[in-house]
Amino acid sequence: MTETTHTPDALPQAEATAKAKLSSLQADLGESVLAQALPVPDLAFGGAMLLLVIMFHAVWMRSISSTVLKRFIVIQSRPALWRADVVFAMTVLALLAVHLAEVFLWSSALVAGNIVYGWARAAYFAANCYTALGEPFSLPPAWRMLPPIIAISGIFTFAWTASVLVDFVSRYNTLRADILARRHKPPDARKNSP
């Protein structure tokens, strides 16, 4: 057995160390409770990014919508089913590109903020959260509100894209029906139609 020696100074020193550690723990606990109640960094960062992503989405939805409507007007003056099909396919690709760009925006923010290290890892994390599949790995506790905010931005933008796509599909189907109706008109009716 080892022999322990007790010195009269050891007890007060241990007590002082314990008090210091308890004091430090209480301070950390207070900050932790405040951070739990109001996680300011992730809400501020996430809120700013959500706003940026939504505004980015707005600009591109407006641009894509304007382009598609102009193309549909041109197709009405020179009707061809393949033209309508190409415009529709390009529209779907443009919508996909917008969403991929938004995942890139989130990835950039995660890397720039030193929240996730590595572009591939950040893109994987952002894509999973943005599509509301869930977070593939956990972020540090200080950033735990960020994944739901990323998911909210994805839900907002996907809903917006879905509404735009429903409008495009309706216009696309109407355009195709008009082109097919023109094809099936008797030759005399085609000459008299505008």
N, C-alpha and C positions, 0 to 999 in steps of 0.2 A: 504494500500500500504506500501511496505517496503521502508524504507528510505535508499538511497545509499549515501555513502560519498566518495568523491573523494579526494585522497591525492595527493600531487604533486609528490610523488615517484612512484605511481602506474603506471602511463603512461610510463615512461622510463623502468620500470621493465617488463611490458607487451610487450613493443617493443623489449626488449632484448630476452625475451622468444620466441616471434614470429620469430625473426631473427635466433635464435638457431634451432628452429624446421624447418624453411625453409632451413637452411644450411644442416641439417640432411636429410631432404627430398631430396634435390638436390644430396647429396652423394649417397643415396639409389637409386635414379633414375639413376644415372650414372652407378652404378654397375648393376642395372637391365637391362639397355640398353645393356651393354656389355654381360651380361649373356644371353640376348635374341639373340644377334647377334652370339655369339659363346658359346653355352652351354657346356663348357669344361668338367665338372664332369660327366654328363650323357653320353657324347660322348666317353670320355676316358674309363669309367667304362663299358658302353655298348659295345664299340668296343673290349675291352679286353675279355669280356664274349663271344661276337660273335665269336671271334677267337678261344677261348677255346672250344666252342660248335662245331664249324666246324672241329677242329682237333680231338675232341672226335668222331665225326661222321665218319671222315676219317678212323680212326683206326678200328672202328667197321664195317664199310662197307667192308674194306679190309679183315678183319677176317671172316665175314659172307660169302663174295664172295668166299674166298679160301676154306672154309669148304664145301660150297654147290658144288663147282666144284669137289672137292675130292669125295664127296658122290655120285655125278652123275657118276663119273668114276667107282666107286665100283658097283653101280647099273647096269652099262652096262655089267660088268663081271658076275653078278648074277641078271639077269633081273627079276623084279617083279613090277607090277603097284603099289601095296600098298607101296613099299619102296619109289618110286618116289613121291607118294602122301604124305607120312609122311615127307620126306625131304622138300617138298614144304610148307606144313603146318608149320613145325618148322621154316622155313625161314621167313614166314610171322610173326610168333610170335616173332622171334628175331628182325625183323625190328621194330615191335611195341615196344618192350622192349627198343630199342635204343632211340626211340623218347620219351618215357616216362622218360627215364634216363636224356635226355636233358632238359625236363621240370623240372625235379628235380634239375639239375644244375642251371637253371635260378632261381628256387625257393630258393635254397640255397644262391645264390648271393643276392637276394632281402632281405632275412632274415638277412644274415651276414652284409649287408650294412645298416641295419636299415631303409630300404626304405619301406618295407611292414612288418607289425608286425603280427606274427602268421604263422605257416607252412601251414595250410589249406588255409588261405587267400592268401598267396604267391603262392601256387601251383595253385589255381584257377585263379589268375591274370596271372601267367606265361603261363598256358595252353591256356587261352583265347587269349593272345597276340601271343604266339608261333604258334598257328593254324590260325592266322590272322582273328579270329572272331571279335576282337576288345577288347579294355580294359574294363573290367567290372566295374571298378571304377577308378577315377583319382588319379594319384600320385601327390606329392607336385610339385609346379611349377619348382623347380630346377631339377626335374627328368622327365620332360615332353617328352624328346626325347627318353627315354628308351623303352616305348612300341613299337614304330616303329622299333627300333633296334632288339627287341625280335622277332617281326613279320618277319623282314628280315632274321634273323637266321632260323626261321621256314620255310620260303619260300625256302631258299637255301637248307636246309636239306631235305625237302619234295621233291623238284625237284630231288635231288641227289638220294634219295630212289626210286623215281618213275623210274628213268632211270635204276637203278640196278634191280628193280622188272620187268621191261619190258624185260631185258636180261634174267632174271631167267625164266619168263613165256615162252619165246621163247625156251630156252634150255629144260625146263620141257616138253613142248609140243612135241619137237623133240624126247626126251627120251621116252615119252609115245608112240609116233607113232612107234618108233623102237621096243619097247617091243611088241606092238600089231602086228606089221609085223612079228616078229619072231614067235609069237603064231600061226599065220595063214599060215605059210609056210607048204608045204606038208612034211610029215615025212622024206622023202628021202633028201629033201633040208636042213632040220635041221641038219642032220648028217654031211653033207658036209660043212656047214657054220662054221666059226671060233667061 
